[in-house]
Amino acid sequence: KPPARRVSESEMLSGMDVNALRVICALFLSEKRKTRKKRLWQKHWRHGEQELCVLQKEIEVHENSWFMTAGEFDDLLQLVSPLITKRDTKMRRAITARERLSLTLRFLITGQTFRSLSLQYPVGGSTVSIIVLETCAALHQVMKDNVLKTPDTEDDWRRIAKRFEERWQFPHCVGALDAKHIHIQASAKNACPSQNFIMMSAAVDADLKFIYADVGSRASESDAGVFVQSDLCRAMDQNLLRLPPPEPLPETNKAMPYVFVGDASYPLRCDLMRPYPQKDMDHGRRVFNDRVSRARSVVQNAFGILANRFRVFRSTICLEPEKVVKITMAALCVHNFLLERRSDAYTPAEFTDWEDSDHTVVKGAWRRYGTGVFKPLNSGNIRNPCFSAKEQRNVLRNYFTSPAGRLSWQEHLNSQTPKDF
């Protein structure tokens, strides 16, 4: 058998269609040129937008259209900038801390989707998601220990109680409690209706600031159930909050513990007051319930402000629960941050409930729009309270109708206090 003959390169080329080879090469080079041109154009677009973020421009031109001023934006940027600043690389310039904060606030303020924001900013939808979640986590991290902090000294609790007494005529009150559902989109892996929401329990001081928040629980559908399983309840049971010891009520020698207030779905405890049942009401009980309602209005207003200023909470949030937790905690921090600065842009006159010269409570403007995804929980089964808790509530009832604690205009409270939403 004769050995196989090796085919030369000239013979291989001669067997191919030279014209077809030329067409393939031309198409390859043409596609390569198009790709390079598109990448250069995107880089030029990024460079132009990086000079000043879109939201910053709008704040400077139309301060009244947003809930913060340009100065407040800069103060917030100064706080969070060390945690969100990225380094430039040889390949590209990093997205600045100013743009990252601008993008995150736009998401919180408008409630737009990540895809919609990617069309306004020169970044992809997945990059928008990463930036928003990273910045939300940074906002919470930098402010959780001073802006969103639960008091841990007796003097701090006394200052809160003093404000409740001055503004809402409820002495020895250290916070108003409430719990809400936050509606989210059901996961594709688990379409159970109970997975369509997460829960948030919170405590608010007399100035509408959140002093405690627990977001993410799914264990119960009632205020009482959420409270019993919360860190706040465990801290109260173990005396970890460092509340002041019982002290005399104003202008009396009757010692009274410091307490939180909640609605009728909360348990009655020595450190937690709730209204009397509606049956068998008398004058003293009605006055007590009115005082509790006044004190609880702060937590209603706090949730109302949150839902109307951060419009991401206006409709169902189409994100995973762990992402919703990050977004909610960041919004709470910004909320407290702006209230501490007494921002007129954030809470203008008549936006929250207020009183006129006759102590008539006028509903705030936020009530016209509701509370978005923050929905009230169902009332659960309440265990019978202990005797000492009942006696303590009776002491407050008697104090509110005594000469020491009575208000000259309290007979009109029942018809003037806004109802719970």
C-alpha positions as CSV (number, residue, x, y, z in Angstrom):
1,K,0.0,0.0,0.0
2,P,1.6,3.3,-1.0
3,P,2.0,5.9,1.8
4,A,-0.5,8.8,2.0
5,R,0.6,11.9,0.3
6,R,0.7,15.2,2.4
7,V,-1.5,17.9,1.0
8,S,0.3,21.2,0.6
9,E,-1.1,24.6,1.8
10,S,-1.4,25.9,-1.7
11,E,-3.5,22.9,-2.7
12,M,-5.9,23.5,0.4
13,L,-6.4,27.1,-0.6
14,S,-7.0,26.2,-4.1
15,G,-9.9,24.1,-3.0
16,M,-11.7,26.8,-1.2
17,D,-13.9,29.6,-2.4
18,V,-11.7,32.7,-2.0
19,N,-14.6,35.1,-2.3
20,A,-16.5,33.4,0.5
21,L,-13.4,33.7,2.8
22,R,-13.2,37.4,2.0
23,V,-16.9,38.0,2.9
24,I,-16.4,36.2,6.3
25,C,-13.4,38.3,7.2
26,A,-15.2,41.5,6.3
27,L,-18.2,40.6,8.4
28,F,-16.0,39.8,11.4
29,L,-14.1,43.1,11.2
30,S,-17.3,45.0,10.8
31,E,-18.9,43.5,13.9
32,K,-15.7,44.2,15.9
33,R,-15.8,47.9,14.9
34,K,-19.4,48.2,15.9
35,T,-18.8,46.8,19.4
36,R,-15.9,49.1,20.0
37,K,-17.9,52.1,19.0
38,K,-20.8,51.3,21.3
39,R,-18.5,50.9,24.3
40,L,-16.8,54.2,23.7
41,W,-20.2,55.9,23.4
42,Q,-21.3,54.5,26.8
43,K,-18.1,55.6,28.4
44,H,-18.7,59.2,27.1
45,W,-22.2,59.2,28.5
46,R,-21.0,58.1,31.9
47,H,-18.4,60.9,32.0
48,G,-21.0,63.5,31.2
49,E,-23.5,62.4,33.9
50,Q,-20.8,62.0,36.6
51,E,-20.3,65.7,37.0
52,L,-23.5,66.2,39.1
53,C,-26.2,63.7,40.0
54,V,-29.7,64.1,38.6
55,L,-31.4,64.2,42.0
56,Q,-28.9,66.8,43.3
57,K,-29.8,69.1,40.4
58,E,-33.5,68.7,41.1
59,I,-33.0,69.4,44.8
60,E,-31.1,72.6,44.1
61,V,-33.6,73.9,41.6
62,H,-36.8,72.6,43.1
63,E,-36.2,72.1,46.9
64,N,-40.0,72.1,47.6
65,S,-40.5,69.1,45.3
66,W,-38.4,66.8,47.5
67,F,-38.5,66.1,51.2
68,M,-35.0,67.4,51.9
69,T,-32.9,70.4,51.0
70,A,-29.5,70.4,49.2
71,G,-27.8,71.1,52.6
72,E,-29.5,68.1,54.2
73,F,-28.5,65.9,51.2
74,D,-24.9,67.0,51.7
75,D,-25.0,66.3,55.4
76,L,-26.3,62.8,54.7
77,L,-23.7,62.3,52.0
78,Q,-20.9,63.3,54.5
79,L,-22.1,60.6,56.9
80,V,-22.4,57.7,54.5
81,S,-19.7,58.6,52.0
82,P,-16.8,56.7,53.7
83,L,-18.8,53.4,53.4
84,I,-19.9,53.7,49.8
85,T,-16.9,55.3,48.1
86,K,-15.3,53.1,45.5
87,R,-11.9,53.3,43.9
88,D,-11.3,54.0,40.2
89,T,-9.6,51.3,38.2
90,K,-7.5,51.3,35.1
91,M,-10.5,50.1,33.1
92,R,-13.1,52.6,34.2
93,R,-14.0,55.4,36.7
94,A,-16.0,54.3,39.8
95,I,-19.5,55.5,40.3
96,T,-19.2,58.3,42.9
97,A,-20.6,58.3,46.4
98,R,-22.8,61.2,45.5
99,E,-24.4,59.3,42.6
100,R,-24.8,56.2,44.7
101,L,-26.7,58.1,47.4
102,S,-28.7,60.0,44.7
103,L,-29.7,56.8,43.1
104,T,-30.8,55.2,46.4
105,L,-32.8,58.2,47.5
106,R,-34.5,58.4,44.2
107,F,-35.5,54.7,44.6
108,L,-36.9,55.4,48.1
109,I,-38.6,58.6,47.2
110,T,-40.3,57.6,43.9
111,G,-40.6,53.8,44.3
112,Q,-39.5,53.3,40.7
113,T,-38.2,49.9,39.7
114,F,-34.6,49.2,39.2
115,R,-35.2,48.8,35.5
116,S,-36.8,52.3,35.3
117,L,-33.9,53.8,37.2
118,S,-31.4,52.2,34.9
119,L,-32.9,54.2,32.0
120,Q,-32.3,57.4,33.9
121,Y,-28.8,56.6,35.1
122,P,-26.0,55.3,32.9
123,V,-25.9,51.9,34.6
124,G,-27.6,48.5,34.1
125,G,-30.5,47.2,36.1
126,S,-28.5,44.7,38.1
127,T,-25.9,47.5,39.0
128,V,-28.8,49.7,40.2
129,S,-29.9,46.9,42.5
130,I,-26.5,46.4,43.9
131,I,-25.9,50.1,44.5
132,V,-29.3,50.6,46.2
133,L,-29.0,47.6,48.5
134,E,-25.3,48.4,49.4
135,T,-26.2,52.1,50.1
136,C,-29.2,51.1,52.2
137,A,-27.1,48.8,54.3
138,A,-24.5,51.6,54.7
139,L,-27.1,54.1,55.8
140,H,-28.4,51.7,58.5
141,Q,-24.8,50.9,59.6
142,V,-23.7,54.5,60.0
143,M,-26.8,55.7,61.8
144,K,-28.1,52.7,63.8
145,D,-26.0,53.6,66.9
146,N,-27.0,57.3,67.2
147,V,-30.0,58.1,65.0
148,L,-32.0,54.9,65.2
149,K,-31.0,53.9,68.8
150,T,-33.1,52.6,71.6
151,P,-32.4,54.6,74.8
152,D,-30.3,52.8,77.3
153,T,-30.1,55.2,80.3
154,E,-32.7,56.3,82.8
155,D,-32.1,60.0,81.8
156,D,-32.8,59.2,78.1
157,W,-36.1,57.6,79.0
158,R,-37.1,60.5,81.3
159,R,-36.5,63.0,78.5
160,I,-38.8,61.0,76.3
161,A,-41.4,60.8,79.0
162,K,-41.2,64.5,79.6
163,R,-41.9,65.2,75.9
164,F,-45.0,62.9,76.1
165,E,-46.3,64.8,79.1
166,E,-45.7,68.2,77.4
167,R,-47.1,67.4,74.0
168,W,-49.7,64.7,74.6
169,Q,-50.5,65.1,78.4
170,F,-49.6,61.5,79.2
171,P,-47.0,61.3,82.0
172,H,-44.5,58.5,82.5
173,C,-45.0,57.4,78.8
174,V,-41.7,56.3,77.1
175,G,-43.1,55.2,73.7
176,A,-46.0,54.3,71.5
177,L,-46.1,50.8,70.0
178,D,-47.6,49.5,66.8
179,A,-47.1,46.7,64.3
180,K,-47.8,46.6,60.6
181,H,-47.8,44.2,57.6
182,I,-45.5,45.2,54.8
183,H,-46.9,43.7,51.6
184,I,-44.4,42.1,49.2
185,Q,-44.5,40.0,46.1
186,A,-44.7,36.3,46.8
187,S,-41.6,34.3,46.0
188,A,-41.7,32.1,42.9
189,K,-40.5,29.2,45.1
190,N,-43.2,29.7,47.7
191,A,-46.5,31.2,46.6
192,C,-48.2,30.6,50.0
193,P,-50.4,33.6,50.9
194,S,-48.6,34.0,54.3
195,Q,-45.4,34.7,52.4
196,N,-47.0,37.8,50.8
197,F,-46.0,40.1,53.7
198,I,-43.4,40.6,56.4
199,M,-44.1,42.3,59.7
200,M,-42.7,45.4,61.3
201,S,-43.1,46.3,65.0
202,A,-42.0,49.7,66.2
203,A,-41.8,52.1,69.1
204,V,-42.1,55.9,68.5
205,D,-41.2,58.8,70.8
206,A,-43.3,62.0,71.3
207,D,-41.4,63.7,68.4
208,L,-42.4,61.0,65.8
209,K,-38.9,59.4,65.8
210,F,-38.5,55.6,65.8
211,I,-36.7,54.4,68.9
212,Y,-37.1,50.7,68.2
213,A,-37.9,48.7,65.0
214,D,-38.0,45.0,64.3
215,V,-38.6,44.2,60.6
216,G,-38.9,40.8,59.0
217,S,-40.9,38.6,61.4
218,R,-43.5,36.2,59.9
219,A,-44.5,34.3,63.0
220,S,-47.9,36.0,63.8
221,E,-50.7,38.0,62.3
222,S,-51.6,40.0,65.4
223,D,-50.0,42.9,67.2
224,A,-49.9,41.0,70.4
225,G,-48.2,38.0,68.8
226,V,-45.6,40.2,67.1
227,F,-44.9,42.0,70.4
228,V,-44.6,38.8,72.5
229,Q,-42.0,37.4,70.1
230,S,-40.1,40.7,69.7
231,D,-36.7,41.6,71.1
232,L,-38.4,44.6,72.8
233,C,-40.7,42.3,74.8
234,R,-37.8,40.1,75.9
235,A,-35.8,43.1,77.0
236,M,-38.8,44.4,79.0
237,D,-39.2,41.0,80.6
238,Q,-35.6,40.8,81.6
239,N,-35.4,44.5,82.7
240,L,-32.7,45.2,80.1
241,L,-34.1,48.6,78.9
242,R,-33.0,50.4,82.1
243,L,-36.2,52.2,82.5
244,P,-36.4,54.5,85.5
245,P,-37.9,53.1,88.7
246,P,-41.5,54.1,89.6
247,E,-41.7,57.7,90.5
248,P,-44.6,60.0,91.7
249,L,-47.0,61.3,89.1
250,P,-46.9,65.1,88.7
251,E,-48.3,67.0,91.7
252,T,-49.0,63.8,93.6
253,N,-47.2,61.3,95.9
254,K,-48.5,58.3,94.0
255,A,-45.6,56.3,92.5
256,M,-46.2,55.1,89.0
257,P,-43.9,53.0,86.7
258,Y,-42.8,54.2,83.3
259,V,-44.9,52.6,80.5
260,F,-45.3,52.1,76.8
261,V,-48.8,52.6,75.3
262,G,-50.5,50.3,72.7
263,D,-53.9,49.8,71.2
264,A,-56.5,47.2,72.3
265,S,-54.7,44.3,70.6
266,Y,-51.7,44.6,72.9
267,P,-51.5,42.8,76.3
268,L,-52.0,44.9,79.4
269,R,-48.8,44.8,81.5
270,C,-47.3,46.9,84.3
271,D,-45.0,48.4,81.7
272,L,-47.6,48.6,78.8
273,M,-50.9,50.3,79.0
274,R,-53.8,49.7,76.6
275,P,-57.3,51.2,76.4
276,Y,-60.3,49.9,78.4
277,P,-62.7,47.6,76.5
278,Q,-65.6,49.5,74.8
279,K,-68.2,47.8,76.9
280,D,-69.2,49.2,80.3
281,M,-67.6,52.5,79.6
282,D,-67.9,55.3,82.2
283,H,-66.5,58.9,82.3
284,G,-63.2,57.9,83.8
285,R,-62.5,55.1,81.4
286,R,-63.5,57.3,78.4
287,V,-61.0,60.0,79.5
288,F,-58.3,57.4,80.0
289,N,-58.9,55.9,76.5
290,D,-58.8,59.4,75.0
291,R,-55.4,60.1,76.7
292,V,-54.0,56.8,75.3
293,S,-55.3,57.6,71.9
294,R,-53.6,61.0,72.0
295,A,-50.3,59.4,73.0
296,R,-50.6,56.7,70.3
297,S,-51.2,59.2,67.6
298,V,-47.5,59.6,67.3
299,V,-46.9,56.1,66.0
300,Q,-49.8,56.5,63.5
301,N,-48.3,59.8,62.2
302,A,-44.8,58.2,62.0
303,F,-46.0,55.4,59.8
304,G,-48.0,57.9,57.7
305,I,-45.0,60.1,57.1
306,L,-42.9,57.1,56.2
307,A,-45.4,55.8,53.6
308,N,-45.9,59.3,52.0
309,R,-42.4,60.5,51.9
310,F,-40.8,57.2,50.8
311,R,-43.1,56.1,48.0
312,V,-41.4,52.8,47.7
313,F,-43.9,51.9,50.5
314,R,-47.0,53.0,48.5
315,S,-47.5,49.7,46.7
316,T,-46.5,46.1,46.9
317,I,-42.7,45.8,47.0
318,C,-41.5,43.3,44.4
319,L,-38.3,42.2,46.2
320,E,-37.1,39.4,48.4
321,P,-37.8,39.8,52.2
322,E,-34.2,40.3,53.1
323,K,-33.9,43.1,50.6
324,V,-37.1,44.7,51.9
325,V,-35.6,44.6,55.5
326,K,-32.6,46.6,54.3
327,I,-34.7,49.2,52.5
328,T,-37.0,49.6,55.4
329,M,-34.2,50.1,58.0
330,A,-32.5,52.6,55.8
331,A,-35.8,54.6,55.4
332,L,-36.2,54.6,59.2
333,C,-32.7,56.0,59.6
334,V,-33.3,58.8,57.0
335,H,-36.7,59.6,58.7
336,N,-35.1,60.1,62.1
337,F,-32.1,61.9,60.5
338,L,-34.4,64.6,59.0
339,L,-36.7,64.9,62.1
340,E,-33.6,65.5,64.3
341,R,-32.8,68.4,62.0
342,R,-36.4,69.6,62.1
343,S,-36.6,69.7,58.4
344,D,-39.5,71.8,57.1
345,A,-39.1,70.1,53.7
346,Y,-39.7,66.7,55.3
347,T,-42.6,67.6,57.6
348,P,-44.1,70.9,56.6
349,A,-46.8,72.6,58.6
350,E,-50.1,70.7,58.8
351,F,-48.6,67.6,57.2
352,T,-49.0,65.7,60.6
353,D,-51.8,66.0,63.1
354,W,-51.9,69.3,65.0
355,E,-53.9,71.2,67.5
356,D,-55.6,74.5,67.2
357,S,-56.0,77.1,70.0
358,D,-59.0,75.2,71.3
359,H,-57.0,71.9,71.5
360,T,-59.1,70.5,68.6
361,V,-57.0,67.9,66.9
362,V,-56.8,68.5,63.1
363,K,-56.0,65.6,60.9
364,G,-52.7,65.9,59.1
365,A,-52.4,66.0,55.3
366,W,-50.8,62.5,55.1
367,R,-54.1,60.9,56.2
368,R,-55.7,61.7,52.8
369,Y,-53.3,59.3,51.2
370,G,-53.2,56.5,53.8
371,T,-50.2,54.3,54.7
372,G,-49.5,52.3,51.6
373,V,-48.1,48.8,52.2
374,F,-48.2,49.3,56.0
375,K,-51.4,47.5,56.9
376,P,-52.8,46.9,60.4
377,L,-52.6,43.4,61.9
378,N,-55.6,41.4,63.1
379,S,-56.4,41.4,66.8
380,G,-55.2,38.2,68.5
381,N,-56.3,36.4,71.6
382,I,-55.3,38.4,74.7
383,R,-54.5,36.7,78.0
384,N,-56.1,38.0,81.1
385,P,-53.8,40.7,82.6
386,C,-52.4,40.4,86.0
387,F,-54.1,42.2,88.9
388,S,-51.3,44.7,89.4
389,A,-51.5,45.8,85.7
390,K,-55.2,46.4,86.1
391,E,-54.7,48.4,89.3
392,Q,-52.0,50.5,87.7
393,R,-54.4,51.4,84.8
394,N,-57.0,52.3,87.4
395,V,-54.5,54.6,89.1
396,L,-53.9,56.5,85.8
397,R,-57.6,56.6,85.2
398,N,-58.2,58.2,88.5
399,Y,-55.3,60.6,88.1
400,F,-56.6,61.9,84.7
401,T,-59.9,62.8,86.4
402,S,-58.4,64.3,89.5
403,P,-57.6,68.0,90.0
404,A,-53.9,67.1,89.6
405,G,-54.2,65.5,86.2
406,R,-57.4,66.7,84.8
407,L,-57.4,69.0,81.7
408,S,-59.9,71.8,81.4
409,W,-60.6,70.8,77.8
410,Q,-60.5,67.0,78.2
411,E,-64.3,66.6,77.9
412,H,-64.0,67.3,74.2
413,L,-61.2,64.8,73.5
414,N,-63.4,61.9,72.7
415,S,-65.0,63.6,69.7
416,Q,-61.8,65.4,68.4
417,T,-59.1,62.8,68.5
418,P,-58.5,61.2,65.1
419,K,-59.5,57.6,64.8
420,D,-56.9,54.9,64.4
421,F,-56.2,54.0,60.8
